[in-house]
Amino acid sequence: MNPLLSQLQPLFPRIQRIPRFNLRFLRLIFLPPFFCLMLLPPSLCLAAPVTFQSSETQTSLLELYTSEGCSSCPPAEKWLTGLKPSAGVWKDFVPVAFHVDYWDYLGWRDPWSSKTFTDRQHAYAGAWRSDSVYTPCFVVNGKEWRGWSRSQSVPASTTKPGVLRVTSADLKTWDIVFAPTTASTEAYEAHAALLASGLTSDVKAGENKGRRLEHDFVVTRLLSCVLKSDGNKLQGKFELTPGNSEPAKGSALVVWVTRPNQPEALQATGGWLPANP
């Protein structure tokens, strides 16, 4: 026998005596990567980034100031809900509903009301040189709009402020890029609102006592950040995680840009968020 073979022969019985489960383990090590990903729980699988982007033409920011404590608000909210199937939603306009707190004293505290939203409406009133605020109140791109009840659409804008894009790989950290049509050295701010739709509330006091109210596009969280210049673009970042606490049938994100300390939106974008894992 070849001396080399005689030296190798003792090794063969050892290989043959490898336990069967070890062989399965070795096979698993060499499974194709895509098959291994199939074995991971959904929460660990990477999804495609979520991106919302406007065109160069202004996407209008449609704001409704409303309250469960106001008996005049349900028709306005119903009108807003009617925009959900519109082809222009997220493309030509983005809708948000701010629940104010100044009717809470009537006996029913609106669960989605916030003094921050009331202060925002007061800022508009100041810009309009008005001494008072009211509900329901619609605002389109910073201007009071009283014609909503006689219209089935949102006033279109023809201005071209630039392209706004927001992107996230994990639905938590969002990157903002705004590319103004005209180069400018002025500062910009970005504002992000998390929306909840399909909300219901059984009102037990106040002007709407005994009614079941339904809400869409309700702002549940709002934050702002400063955009920093990067060549011909402005960039920013914020963290806003969709929560599981809101009893909503759908969540959305809306982002808009303004000049510092000015509520009027220059450009906006947004859309429905994918369901949480």
C-alpha positions in Angstrom: 0.0 0.0 0.0 1.1 3.4 -0.8 2.8 4.9 2.3 0.7 8.1 2.0 -2.6 6.2 1.8 -1.6 4.2 4.8 -1.2 7.4 6.7 -4.5 8.8 5.6 -6.6 5.6 6.1 -7.1 6.1 9.9 -8.8 9.4 9.1 -11.7 7.9 7.1 -13.4 6.0 9.9 -13.5 9.2 11.9 -15.2 11.2 9.1 -17.8 8.4 8.7 -18.5 8.5 12.4 -19.6 12.2 12.4 -23.0 12.2 14.0 -25.9 12.9 11.5 -27.1 16.0 13.4 -23.6 17.5 12.9 -23.9 17.0 9.2 -27.2 18.8 9.1 -25.6 21.6 11.1 -22.8 21.8 8.5 -25.4 22.0 5.7 -27.2 24.8 7.5 -24.0 26.8 7.7 -23.7 26.8 3.9 -27.4 27.6 3.2 -27.8 30.5 0.7 -28.1 33.9 2.4 -31.6 34.6 1.0 -32.8 31.3 2.6 -31.3 32.3 5.9 -33.2 35.6 5.8 -36.5 33.6 5.4 -35.8 32.0 8.8 -35.5 35.4 10.6 -38.5 36.9 12.3 -40.2 39.8 10.4 -38.9 42.4 12.9 -35.3 41.6 12.0 -35.7 41.6 8.3 -34.6 44.8 6.5 -37.4 46.6 4.5 -37.0 49.0 1.7 -36.6 52.6 2.7 -39.7 54.7 3.0 -39.6 57.9 0.9 -42.0 60.7 0.5 -41.2 63.4 -2.1 -42.9 66.4 -3.5 -42.7 67.8 -7.0 -41.2 71.2 -7.7 -44.7 72.7 -7.5 -46.0 73.4 -4.1 -47.9 70.7 -2.3 -50.5 72.5 -0.2 -50.6 72.1 3.5 -54.3 71.8 4.5 -54.9 72.4 8.2 -58.1 71.9 10.1 -58.4 73.4 13.6 -61.1 71.4 15.4 -62.3 70.1 18.8 -64.6 67.4 20.1 -66.0 70.1 22.4 -67.4 72.1 19.5 -70.8 71.0 18.0 -69.9 72.8 14.7 -66.8 70.7 14.0 -68.2 67.2 13.0 -69.4 68.4 9.6 -65.9 69.9 8.9 -64.2 66.6 10.0 -66.6 64.6 7.8 -65.6 66.9 4.9 -61.9 66.2 5.7 -62.5 62.5 5.8 -64.1 62.7 2.4 -60.7 63.6 1.0 -59.1 60.2 1.8 -59.9 58.7 -1.6 -59.0 61.8 -3.5 -56.4 61.4 -6.2 -54.7 64.6 -5.0 -54.1 63.6 -1.4 -50.3 63.5 -0.7 -49.6 64.7 -4.2 -51.4 68.1 -4.5 -52.1 68.6 -0.8 -51.4 67.0 2.6 -54.2 67.2 5.2 -53.7 67.6 9.0 -56.2 68.0 11.8 -55.0 70.0 14.9 -57.3 69.5 17.9 -57.3 72.6 20.1 -57.9 72.8 23.8 -59.8 76.0 24.3 -63.2 74.2 24.3 -62.2 71.7 26.9 -63.7 73.9 29.7 -67.2 73.1 28.4 -67.1 69.8 30.2 -65.4 67.4 27.7 -61.7 67.2 27.3 -60.8 66.3 23.8 -58.3 63.4 24.1 -56.2 64.7 21.1 -56.2 68.4 22.1 -53.0 70.2 22.9 -52.1 73.7 23.9 -49.3 73.6 21.3 -51.9 73.3 18.6 -53.9 76.2 20.1 -50.8 78.3 20.2 -50.2 77.5 16.5 -53.7 78.7 15.6 -53.1 81.9 17.6 -49.9 82.5 15.6 -52.0 82.4 12.5 -54.6 84.8 14.0 -51.8 87.2 14.8 -50.5 87.0 11.3 -54.0 87.7 10.0 -54.4 90.6 12.5 -57.3 88.9 14.1 -58.2 89.2 17.8 -59.9 85.8 18.0 -59.7 82.1 17.0 -62.6 79.7 16.1 -63.4 76.2 15.2 -63.8 74.7 12.7 -61.1 76.7 10.9 -59.4 75.6 7.7 -56.0 77.0 6.7 -54.4 76.5 3.3 -50.7 77.4 3.0 -51.0 79.8 5.9 -54.2 81.5 4.6 -57.6 81.3 6.2 -60.0 79.3 4.0 -63.7 79.7 4.6 -65.0 78.2 1.3 -64.4 74.5 2.3 -68.1 73.7 2.7 -68.9 74.8 -0.9 -66.0 72.9 -2.4 -65.1 69.3 -3.1 -61.4 70.0 -3.5 -58.5 71.9 -2.1 -57.3 75.1 -3.7 -54.4 74.3 -6.0 -51.0 76.1 -5.9 -49.0 77.0 -8.9 -45.8 78.3 -7.1 -42.6 76.3 -7.4 -40.6 76.5 -4.2 -38.5 73.4 -4.8 -38.4 69.7 -4.0 -38.8 68.3 -0.5 -37.8 64.7 0.2 -38.0 62.7 3.5 -36.6 59.2 3.8 -36.3 56.5 6.5 -34.9 53.0 6.6 -36.4 52.1 10.0 -39.4 54.4 10.4 -37.6 56.1 13.3 -34.8 58.2 12.0 -35.9 60.4 9.1 -33.6 62.4 6.7 -34.9 65.6 5.2 -33.6 67.2 2.0 -35.0 70.4 0.6 -33.8 71.7 -2.7 -35.1 75.2 -3.3 -35.8 76.3 -6.9 -34.0 79.5 -6.2 -30.7 79.6 -4.3 -31.1 81.4 -1.0 -29.0 82.1 2.0 -32.0 82.4 4.2 -32.7 79.8 7.0 -35.4 77.2 6.8 -37.1 75.0 9.4 -38.8 71.6 8.9 -41.8 70.4 10.8 -43.0 66.8 11.1 -46.4 65.6 12.2 -47.4 62.0 12.9 -51.1 61.5 12.0 -53.6 58.9 13.1 -56.8 58.0 11.1 -59.8 55.9 11.8 -60.1 57.2 15.4 -63.5 57.1 17.2 -64.6 58.7 20.4 -67.8 58.4 22.5 -68.4 61.9 23.8 -70.0 61.9 27.3 -70.2 65.6 28.0 -70.1 69.0 26.4 -71.8 70.2 23.2 -71.4 66.8 21.5 -72.6 64.7 24.4 -74.0 61.3 23.3 -72.4 61.4 19.9 -69.8 59.0 18.5 -67.3 61.1 16.6 -64.9 59.8 13.9 -61.6 61.5 13.1 -59.0 61.2 10.3 -55.6 62.8 9.8 -55.3 63.7 13.5 -52.0 65.1 14.6 -50.8 63.1 17.5 -47.2 64.3 17.6 -45.4 67.4 16.2 -41.8 68.4 16.2 -39.5 70.8 14.4 -35.8 70.9 13.4 -33.5 73.5 11.7 -32.3 72.7 8.2 -28.6 73.2 7.5 -27.2 74.4 4.2 -25.3 71.8 2.1 -24.4 73.3 -1.2 -27.6 73.9 -3.1 -29.7 71.9 -0.7 -30.7 72.0 2.9 -30.7 69.0 5.1 -32.0 67.9 8.5 -32.8 64.9 10.6 -35.4 64.0 13.1 -36.6 61.0 15.1 -40.3 60.2 15.2 -41.4 56.6 15.8 -44.9 55.5 14.9 -46.4 54.3 18.2 -48.8 51.4 19.0 -50.7 53.4 21.6 -53.0 55.2 19.3 -56.1 53.1 18.5 -55.8 54.1 14.8 -56.6 52.2 11.6 -53.9 54.0 9.8 -50.9 56.2 10.4 -49.3 58.8 8.2 -46.4 61.3 8.2 -46.5 64.8 7.0 -43.4 67.1 6.7 -43.3 70.7 5.6 -40.8 73.5 5.5 -41.1 77.1 6.6 -39.1 80.2 7.3 -38.0 80.4 11.0 -40.8 81.3 13.4 -43.3 81.5 10.6 -46.2 79.0 10.4 -46.9 79.4 6.7 -45.7 76.3 4.8 -43.5 76.7 1.7 -43.4 73.1 0.6 -44.9 69.9 2.0 -44.9 66.1 1.5 -46.2 63.0 3.2 -48.0 59.7 2.9 -49.3 56.6 4.6 -46.9 54.7 6.8 -46.5 50.9 6.5 -48.0 48.9 9.4 -45.6 48.2 12.3 -44.2 44.7 12.4 
